[in-house]
Amino acid sequence: MRVDRPLRDVPAQVQDLVPALTAALDGTGPAVRVLDVPVPGPAHRVPEDVAVVVRTSGSTGHPRDVMLSVAALRASAAATAARLGGPGSWLLALPVHHVAGLQVVLRALLAGRDPATLPPGPFRAAGFTAAARAATAGPGPHHTSLVPTQLVRVLDDPDATDAALGFDAVLVGGAACPPSLLARARAAGLRVVTTYGMTETCGGCVYDGHPLDGVTVSVDAEQRVALSGPVLATGYLHRPDLDATTFTTSGGRRWLRTADRGRLEGGVLHVLGRLDDVLVTGGVKVDPFAVEEVVGGLADVREVCVVGVPDQHWGQSVVAVVVTQDGTAPALTPLRTAVAAALGPASAPRQVLVVDELPARGPGKPDRRAVARLATQLMARHPSA
C-alpha cells in the first residue's frame, strides 16, 4: 500500500469542510481529517486512495483515526441514494467531525447541492423548524439525518414535527432507536429510516435491517455481527495492530468484525447491543438493550440507558437511568413488573434514576461507562433513590 498522500486537518465547520472535501474527492487536494478540537503534532501521510480520516473513540474512549477511501465514500453515498430513491438535498443536523454528519455533507456534494445547515449552537426545536422548512422548499427529494435524542425533541414540538413532515426520509442512527420512539414518529407521519453502521463502514450501511447494495452481513455462533462490502474503511492511521484484529479475510472477502451482537431473520438484521454490554447480576446474564426496549415503551420515558452498578450481594445491580417528559421518576414497582414479565425477574431494574440528559460520547450515543459512574454517584448520595 503506497503511503504518499498528505493529510490536512480542517476544523469542524461546513464552510471549511466543503472545499477541502471537494478537493480530497477529486484528487486536487490532500486528504482531510475533520477535528472538533485541533490536535498539534507532526504532519501525516496516508495511502493514496484515502480521502478522509475520521477520529472516533469507539466504546473504549481511546481515539482512533479511521481512513476512508474515495471509492468507499462514493459507494456509500451511491448506495444510500439508491435506497432512498435517488440523490437529493440534505439538511445537516449533526456535527461534521462524526461520520454521520460528514456523510450528509458528502451526499449533498455528490448530488451537486450544498447542504442546508441549522443555526449555530445546540440542537433546538425552533432552529430545526426554521431550517427544515427552508431546506424542504427547494427541489427534492429532501432528507435529513438525526440521532434519537434529536428525534425526541422534534416530536415534542408540534411545529418541528410539522416541519419534519417535509422530508422524504429522516435517517435515525448513532444509537439504538427504541421501538416506542419509532412508533411515535411513524404515527406522526414522519418517514423514518433506521440506520446501522459505524465509522469503519462510512456510517450507516444497513437501513431498516436491510443491507445497502453491495453490503453483506453475517452473524456467527457468538452473535457477533460482521460486515463486508465496498464501504469498508481502508484501516486505521498508524495502527496496524487494530487493522489485524478488526479486519479479516474470509471466503475471498474482507470483513469488519464488529463488537455488536445481532441476529439475522429472513435476511433482516436485528442488532441486540454490544457484546461487552451484557450485565451479570446474581449469576444471571441480563441484556441491557432488551431492558431499555421495555422501559423505553413506558409512558413519559423519553430516553433510557440501563447499566450495572457494583453491588456486594448481586455483583452488579441493574439500574435504569432515564430522561422523562416532566422530570418525574416512573414508579419502580410497575416498571419492575413490566420488565420481569417480558424478560424475567433478573432483568428488572432495582433502581430508576432520573437525569436531565444522558452523558454521550458521540452525537446521541449514550456513554455507558459515564452513565454507570453517574448512577453510582447518585445512588451513593441518595441510597433510597
C-alpha positions as CSV (number, residue, x, y, z in Angstrom):
1,M,0.0,0.0,0.0
2,R,1.6,3.2,-1.1
3,V,1.6,6.0,1.5
4,D,2.1,9.1,-0.4
5,R,-0.8,11.5,0.1
6,P,-0.6,14.3,2.6
7,L,-3.2,14.6,5.3
8,R,-4.6,18.0,6.2
9,D,-6.5,18.8,9.4
10,V,-9.6,21.0,8.9
11,P,-11.9,22.5,11.6
12,A,-15.3,21.1,12.0
13,Q,-17.0,23.9,10.1
14,V,-19.1,23.4,7.0
15,Q,-17.6,26.4,5.2
16,D,-14.1,24.9,5.7
17,L,-15.1,21.3,5.1
18,V,-16.9,21.7,1.7
19,P,-14.0,23.0,-0.4
20,A,-11.5,20.7,1.4
21,L,-13.7,17.6,0.9
22,T,-14.4,18.5,-2.7
23,A,-10.6,18.7,-3.4
24,A,-10.0,15.5,-1.5
25,L,-12.6,13.6,-3.5
26,D,-11.4,14.8,-6.9
27,G,-7.7,14.4,-6.2
28,T,-6.8,18.1,-6.5
29,G,-6.1,18.5,-2.7
30,P,-4.8,16.5,0.2
31,A,-6.8,14.0,2.3
32,V,-8.7,15.7,5.1
33,R,-9.1,14.9,8.8
34,V,-12.0,16.8,10.4
35,L,-11.4,17.7,14.0
36,D,-13.6,19.4,16.6
37,V,-10.6,20.4,18.6
38,P,-7.2,20.9,16.8
39,V,-4.5,18.4,17.7
40,P,-1.0,19.7,17.4
41,G,1.5,17.2,16.1
42,P,3.5,16.1,13.1
43,A,2.1,16.1,9.6
44,H,0.8,12.7,8.4
45,R,0.7,11.0,5.1
46,V,-1.9,8.4,4.1
47,P,-2.4,5.8,1.4
48,E,-3.0,7.5,-2.0
49,D,-6.7,6.3,-2.2
50,V,-7.7,7.7,1.2
51,A,-9.8,10.9,1.0
52,V,-11.0,11.4,4.6
53,V,-9.8,10.4,8.1
54,V,-12.4,10.4,10.9
55,R,-11.5,10.3,14.5
56,T,-13.6,8.1,16.7
57,S,-13.3,6.9,20.3
58,G,-15.5,3.9,19.9
59,S,-16.6,2.2,23.1
60,T,-13.1,2.3,24.7
61,G,-12.7,6.0,24.8
62,H,-9.3,5.8,23.1
63,P,-9.1,7.8,19.9
64,R,-8.7,6.0,16.6
65,D,-8.3,7.6,13.2
66,V,-10.3,5.7,10.6
67,M,-9.1,6.1,7.0
68,L,-11.9,6.2,4.4
69,S,-11.1,5.9,0.7
70,V,-12.7,7.8,-2.2
71,A,-14.2,4.6,-3.5
72,A,-15.7,3.6,-0.2
73,L,-17.3,7.1,0.4
74,R,-18.7,7.1,-3.1
75,A,-20.0,3.6,-2.8
76,S,-21.8,4.6,0.5
77,A,-23.3,7.7,-1.0
78,A,-24.5,5.9,-4.1
79,A,-26.0,3.0,-2.1
80,T,-27.8,5.5,0.1
81,A,-29.2,7.4,-2.9
82,A,-30.3,4.1,-4.5
83,R,-32.1,3.1,-1.3
84,L,-33.8,6.5,-0.8
85,G,-35.0,6.8,-4.4
86,G,-32.2,8.9,-5.9
87,P,-29.8,11.7,-5.0
88,G,-31.4,14.6,-3.0
89,S,-30.9,17.6,-0.9
90,W,-29.8,17.3,2.7
91,L,-30.2,19.2,5.9
92,L,-27.2,18.9,8.2
93,A,-28.2,18.5,11.8
94,L,-25.2,16.5,13.1
95,P,-21.5,17.5,13.8
96,V,-19.3,17.1,10.8
97,H,-16.4,15.6,12.8
98,H,-18.5,12.5,13.2
99,V,-19.1,10.2,10.3
100,A,-22.9,10.7,10.1
101,G,-22.6,14.5,9.8
102,L,-19.7,14.1,7.3
103,Q,-21.8,11.8,5.2
104,V,-24.6,14.3,5.0
105,V,-22.2,16.9,3.5
106,L,-20.7,14.3,1.2
107,R,-24.1,13.0,-0.1
108,A,-25.2,16.6,-0.8
109,L,-22.0,17.4,-2.7
110,L,-22.2,14.3,-4.8
111,A,-25.7,15.2,-5.7
112,G,-24.5,18.6,-6.9
113,R,-26.0,20.5,-4.0
114,D,-24.8,22.4,-0.9
115,P,-26.0,21.0,2.4
116,A,-28.5,23.1,4.3
117,T,-27.5,23.8,7.9
118,L,-29.0,24.5,11.3
119,P,-28.3,27.7,13.2
120,P,-25.1,27.6,15.3
121,G,-25.2,26.2,18.8
122,P,-27.0,23.3,20.4
123,F,-29.9,21.5,18.7
124,R,-33.1,23.3,19.4
125,A,-36.6,22.5,18.0
126,A,-37.1,26.1,16.9
127,G,-33.9,26.2,14.9
128,F,-34.7,22.8,13.3
129,T,-38.2,24.0,12.4
130,A,-36.9,27.1,10.5
131,A,-34.1,25.2,8.8
132,A,-36.3,22.3,7.8
133,R,-38.9,24.5,6.3
134,A,-36.3,26.3,4.3
135,A,-34.5,23.1,3.2
136,T,-37.6,21.4,2.0
137,A,-38.8,24.4,0.0
138,G,-36.4,23.7,-2.9
139,P,-36.0,20.8,-5.3
140,G,-36.3,17.4,-3.8
141,P,-36.1,14.7,-2.7
142,H,-35.4,16.0,0.8
143,H,-33.5,14.1,3.5
144,T,-32.0,14.7,6.9
145,S,-30.2,12.6,9.5
146,L,-30.9,12.7,13.2
147,V,-29.9,10.8,16.4
148,P,-32.7,9.5,18.7
149,T,-32.3,12.4,21.2
150,Q,-32.9,14.9,18.4
151,L,-35.9,12.9,17.1
152,V,-37.4,13.1,20.6
153,R,-37.1,16.9,20.7
154,V,-38.6,17.2,17.2
155,L,-41.6,15.1,18.3
156,D,-42.0,17.0,21.5
157,D,-42.5,20.2,19.5
158,P,-45.6,20.4,17.2
159,D,-44.0,22.9,14.8
160,A,-40.8,20.9,14.5
161,T,-42.9,17.7,13.8
162,D,-44.8,19.5,11.1
163,A,-41.6,20.8,9.5
164,A,-40.1,17.3,9.6
165,L,-43.1,16.0,7.5
166,G,-41.5,17.8,4.5
167,F,-38.6,15.2,4.4
168,D,-38.8,12.2,2.2
169,A,-36.6,10.4,4.6
170,V,-35.4,11.0,8.1
171,L,-32.5,8.8,8.8
172,V,-32.1,7.9,12.5
173,G,-28.9,6.3,13.8
174,G,-25.9,6.8,16.0
175,A,-27.6,4.9,18.8
176,A,-30.3,2.3,19.2
177,C,-33.7,3.8,18.5
178,P,-36.4,2.5,20.9
179,P,-39.3,0.8,19.2
180,S,-41.7,3.2,21.1
181,L,-39.9,6.2,19.6
182,L,-40.1,4.8,16.1
183,A,-43.8,4.0,16.6
184,R,-44.4,7.5,17.8
185,A,-42.5,9.1,14.9
186,R,-44.3,7.0,12.3
187,A,-47.7,7.7,13.9
188,A,-46.9,11.4,13.5
189,G,-46.4,10.7,9.8
190,L,-42.6,11.0,9.7
191,R,-40.8,8.8,7.1
192,V,-38.2,7.4,9.5
193,V,-35.4,5.1,8.3
194,T,-33.3,3.4,11.0
195,T,-29.6,3.0,10.1
196,Y,-26.9,0.8,11.5
197,G,-23.2,1.2,10.8
198,M,-20.1,2.8,12.2
199,T,-17.2,5.0,11.1
200,E,-15.4,1.9,9.7
201,T,-18.3,1.4,7.3
202,C,-18.6,5.0,6.2
203,G,-21.6,5.3,8.5
204,G,-24.9,3.6,8.1
205,C,-24.8,0.6,5.8
206,V,-27.9,-1.3,7.0
207,Y,-31.2,0.5,6.6
208,D,-34.3,-0.8,8.5
209,G,-32.4,-4.0,8.9
210,H,-31.7,-4.5,5.2
211,P,-28.1,-4.1,4.0
212,L,-27.4,-1.5,1.4
213,D,-26.5,-2.6,-2.2
214,G,-23.1,-4.3,-2.1
215,V,-23.1,-4.8,1.7
216,T,-23.2,-8.3,3.2
217,V,-24.0,-9.1,6.8
218,S,-23.1,-12.2,8.7
219,V,-23.6,-13.3,12.4
220,D,-21.5,-16.0,13.9
221,A,-22.3,-18.5,16.7
222,E,-21.5,-15.9,19.4
223,Q,-23.9,-13.5,17.7
224,R,-21.1,-11.2,16.6
225,V,-22.1,-9.1,13.6
226,A,-19.6,-8.9,10.7
227,L,-19.9,-6.6,7.7
228,S,-18.4,-6.8,4.2
229,G,-18.6,-4.7,1.1
230,P,-17.2,-1.7,-0.8
231,V,-18.0,0.7,2.1
232,L,-15.3,-0.7,4.4
233,A,-12.6,1.6,5.7
234,T,-9.0,1.2,4.4
235,G,-7.9,0.8,8.0
236,Y,-6.6,2.8,11.0
237,L,-4.0,5.5,10.7
238,H,-0.7,4.2,12.1
239,R,-2.4,1.3,13.9
240,P,-1.6,-2.0,12.1
241,D,-2.4,-3.8,15.4
242,L,-6.0,-2.7,15.2
243,D,-6.2,-3.5,11.5
244,A,-5.1,-7.1,12.2
245,T,-7.8,-7.6,14.9
246,T,-10.7,-5.7,13.4
247,F,-10.5,-6.6,9.7
248,T,-10.3,-10.2,8.5
249,T,-10.4,-12.0,5.2
250,S,-12.7,-15.0,4.7
251,G,-14.0,-16.6,1.5
252,G,-12.0,-14.2,-0.6
253,R,-13.8,-11.2,1.0
254,R,-12.6,-8.6,3.5
255,W,-14.8,-8.3,6.7
256,L,-15.1,-6.0,9.6
257,R,-15.6,-7.8,12.9
258,T,-17.9,-5.5,14.9
259,A,-18.3,-5.5,18.7
260,D,-22.1,-5.8,18.3
261,R,-24.5,-8.7,18.9
262,G,-27.2,-9.4,16.4
263,R,-29.4,-12.0,14.7
264,L,-30.5,-12.5,11.1
265,E,-34.1,-13.4,10.4
266,G,-35.0,-13.7,6.8
267,G,-32.1,-11.6,5.8
268,V,-33.1,-8.8,8.2
269,L,-30.5,-7.8,10.8
270,H,-31.7,-7.2,14.3
271,V,-29.0,-5.5,16.4
272,L,-29.1,-6.7,20.0
273,G,-26.5,-4.4,21.6
274,R,-22.8,-4.7,22.2
275,L,-21.0,-7.9,23.2
276,D,-19.4,-6.3,26.1
277,D,-22.5,-4.6,27.4
278,V,-24.1,-7.7,28.9
279,L,-24.6,-7.4,32.6
280,V,-24.3,-10.2,35.2
281,T,-26.5,-9.9,38.3
282,G,-26.7,-12.8,40.8
283,G,-25.0,-15.0,38.2
284,V,-27.7,-14.3,35.6
285,K,-26.9,-12.6,32.3
286,V,-29.0,-9.5,31.6
287,D,-29.3,-7.8,28.2
288,P,-29.4,-4.1,28.9
289,F,-30.7,-3.3,25.3
290,A,-33.7,-5.6,25.9
291,V,-34.4,-3.9,29.2
292,E,-34.2,-0.5,27.5
293,E,-36.8,-1.5,25.0
294,V,-39.3,-2.3,27.7
295,V,-38.5,0.7,29.8
296,G,-38.5,3.0,26.8
297,G,-42.0,1.9,26.0
298,L,-43.4,3.2,29.3
299,A,-45.3,6.5,29.4
300,D,-43.3,9.7,29.8
301,V,-39.9,7.9,29.3
302,R,-38.0,9.8,26.6
303,E,-34.6,8.2,26.9
304,V,-33.2,5.4,28.9
305,C,-29.8,3.7,29.5
306,V,-29.6,0.6,31.6
307,V,-26.3,-0.1,33.3
308,G,-24.8,-2.3,36.0
309,V,-23.7,-0.7,39.3
310,P,-21.3,-2.7,41.6
311,D,-23.3,-4.5,44.3
312,Q,-21.9,-6.6,47.2
313,H,-24.7,-9.1,47.0
314,W,-25.5,-9.3,43.3
315,G,-22.2,-8.5,41.7
316,Q,-24.0,-5.9,39.6
317,S,-27.3,-4.2,40.3
318,V,-29.4,-3.4,37.2
319,V,-30.2,0.3,37.2
320,A,-32.3,2.3,34.7
321,V,-31.2,5.9,34.1
322,V,-33.9,7.8,32.4
323,V,-34.9,11.1,31.0
324,T,-38.6,11.8,31.4
325,Q,-41.0,14.3,30.0
326,D,-41.7,16.1,33.3
327,G,-38.6,15.1,35.3
328,T,-40.5,12.7,37.5
329,A,-39.3,9.1,38.0
330,P,-41.5,6.3,36.9
331,A,-42.9,4.2,39.7
332,L,-40.5,1.4,40.4
333,T,-42.9,-1.4,41.2
334,P,-44.9,-1.4,37.9
335,L,-41.7,-0.8,36.0
336,R,-40.1,-3.9,37.5
337,T,-43.2,-5.9,36.9
338,A,-43.3,-4.9,33.2
339,V,-39.6,-5.9,32.7
340,A,-39.9,-9.1,34.7
341,A,-43.0,-10.2,32.7
342,A,-41.1,-9.6,29.5
343,L,-37.6,-10.7,30.3
344,G,-37.6,-12.5,33.7
345,P,-37.1,-11.2,37.2
346,A,-33.3,-10.9,37.0
347,S,-33.7,-8.2,34.3
348,A,-35.9,-6.0,36.4
349,P,-34.1,-2.8,37.5
350,R,-33.5,-2.4,41.2
351,Q,-33.3,1.4,40.9
352,V,-34.7,4.0,38.5
353,L,-32.8,7.3,38.4
354,V,-33.9,10.5,36.6
355,V,-31.4,12.8,34.9
356,D,-31.8,15.9,32.7
357,E,-29.8,14.3,30.0
358,L,-27.7,11.2,29.4
359,P,-23.9,11.5,29.1
360,A,-23.0,11.0,25.5
361,R,-19.7,10.0,23.7
362,G,-20.9,10.9,20.2
363,P,-23.9,12.5,18.6
364,G,-26.8,10.9,20.5
365,K,-24.9,7.8,21.6
366,P,-25.1,7.2,25.4
367,D,-21.7,6.8,27.1
368,R,-22.5,3.7,29.2
369,R,-19.4,4.0,31.3
370,A,-20.2,7.6,32.1
371,V,-23.8,6.7,32.8
372,A,-22.7,3.9,35.2
373,R,-20.4,6.3,37.0
374,L,-23.2,8.8,37.3
375,A,-25.6,6.2,38.6
376,T,-23.1,5.1,41.2
377,Q,-22.6,8.7,42.4
378,L,-26.3,9.4,42.5
379,M,-27.0,6.2,44.5
380,A,-24.2,7.0,46.9
381,R,-25.8,10.4,47.6
382,H,-29.3,9.1,47.8
383,P,-29.2,5.4,48.8
384,S,-33.0,5.2,48.8
385,A,-33.4,6.8,45.4
